[in-house]
Amino acid sequence: MEIRLAIAEDNAQTRNQFVERFEFYDGIDLVHTAENGDDLLEYLSDSPMDEHPDIVLMDIEMPGKSGIETTALLKEKYPYIEVIMSTVFKDEEKIFKSIQAGASGYLLNDRPIDRFVEAMEEVLDGGVPLSRTIARKVLGYIRTQDEANKKTPETQAKKFELSPRELEILQAIVDDETEYAIAYDLDISEHTVRSHVKNIYKKLQVHSRTAVVKMAIKNKLI
């Protein structure tokens, strides 16, 4: 499936790097590059719906309207367009404001281009891709905000009948570790890891790693 992509990035060097790297992917159709939010919104307004991108890769800090402001306006008028924030910022408040504005993912610019392509596929499949560093920031922010309600990973794990070992493996999944790495760290076989992962999927009623991470964050399981 070909993904129609637009990029909104004020830094010309970063913008050109994205353009050059995405040219290597036959499944990516780069339909527009914008220097700022106003440019992007004007393009969308002047273009027919069938020429709109499936996804916008959005810089968070741009002159004029910020990426967060642009995302909110875009999602209000074009809710079918997905947005992935692409930035150097790791600030918790910016992350949450981006999510609240309607962004479907949040990646750091230093990630390999393969990860961006993978993230786009995840988004179109209903996922919420986050860099590992960003995921940790999100979890830290949630834990801080929810400290008053006294929900802990242990009490939440009991709700889903997750064992201590399954909770350990769930944490490793959120940290984006491979089954081999999990097996090595916990000194168990990969077969055992796969069995635990299968049980975790069943108990959380999910079918993918992305969905597991979403459930873990939503239910404060880690």
NORFEN-V77356 format. One record per residue. RES is the residue in one letter. SS is DSSP state (H for helix, E for strand, L for the rest). PHI is phi in degrees with one decimal (* if undefined). Layout:
# NORFEN-V77356
RES SS PHI
RES SS PHI
This chain:
# NORFEN-V77356
M L *
E L -81.6
I E -103.9
R E -85.3
L E -124.3
A E -122.5
I E -121.5
A E -118.3
E L -152.5
D L -80.1
N L -81.1
A H -61.2
Q H -64.5
T H -64.2
R H -60.8
N H -66.4
Q H -62.5
F H -60.9
V H -58.9
E H -62.7
R H -73.1
F H -71.3
E L -63.7
F L -79.3
Y L -107.2
D L -65.2
G L -83.2
I E -111.1
D E -109.2
L E -80.0
V E -90.9
H E -164.7
T E -122.8
A E -125.5
E L -85.1
N L -160.6
G H -65.3
D H -62.9
D H -60.7
L H -62.8
L H -65.2
E H -66.4
Y H -60.1
L H -64.0
S H -65.4
D H -89.0
S L -106.8
P L -67.7
M H -57.5
D H -71.9
E H -105.7
H L -70.8
P L -72.9
D L -77.3
I E -139.0
V E -113.7
L E -91.7
M E -112.8
D E -71.8
I L -84.3
E L -116.1
M L -135.6
P L -65.5
G L 77.3
K L -73.5
S L -71.1
G H -61.3
I H -67.4
E H -63.4
T H -64.0
T H -61.7
A H -61.2
L H -67.3
L H -62.9
K H -67.4
E H -68.4
K H -95.4
Y L -129.6
P L -63.2
Y L -81.1
I L -90.7
E E -86.6
V E -128.0
I E -115.5
M E -76.6
S E -125.8
T E -158.7
V L -100.7
F L -85.5
K L -117.7
D L -68.8
E H -58.1
E H -64.7
K H -65.5
I H -60.0
F H -71.1
K H -64.8
S H -65.3
I H -64.4
Q H -64.7
A H -72.7
G L 121.3
A L -65.2
S L -98.7
G E -165.3
Y E -151.5
L E -122.8
L E -84.7
N L -60.7
D L -82.2
R L -72.1
P L -59.5
I H -62.6
D H -58.6
R H -67.7
F H -66.7
V H -64.0
E H -60.8
A H -64.0
M H -63.1
E H -64.6
E H -62.1
V H -60.8
L H -68.7
D L -95.6
G L 95.0
G L -86.5
V L -130.9
P L -70.6
L E -136.7
S L -59.4
R H -56.7
T H -60.9
I H -66.6
A H -58.7
R H -64.9
K H -62.2
V H -60.7
L H -62.9
G H -62.4
Y H -66.5
I H -60.9
R H -63.2
T H -65.5
Q H -68.3
D L -100.7
E H -59.0
A H -65.6
N H -84.9
K L 62.7
K L -76.2
T L -119.3
P H -54.9
E H -66.5
T H -68.8
Q H -70.1
A H -62.5
K H -61.9
K H -59.5
F H -98.4
E L 61.2
L L -85.0
S L -78.4
P H -55.2
R H -67.5
E H -64.9
L H -66.8
E H -61.6
I H -69.6
L H -60.2
Q H -60.0
A H -65.6
I H -63.0
V H -63.4
D L -79.3
D L 67.2
E L -82.1
T L -77.0
E H -62.2
Y H -62.4
A H -64.5
I H -62.6
A H -61.0
Y H -65.6
D H -63.9
L H -95.8
D L 57.8
I L -133.2
S L -79.3
E H -63.0
H H -60.8
T H -65.8
V H -60.0
R H -61.0
S H -64.9
H H -64.1
V H -61.1
K H -60.0
N H -67.1
I H -62.7
Y H -56.3
K H -64.4
K H -69.0
L H -90.0
Q L 58.0
V L -129.3
H L -135.4
S L -154.0
R H -62.4
T H -58.3
A H -66.4
V H -61.5
V H -61.6
K H -60.2
M H -66.0
A H -63.8
I H -69.5
K H -59.7
N L -102.5
K L 54.0
L L -86.7
I L -137.0
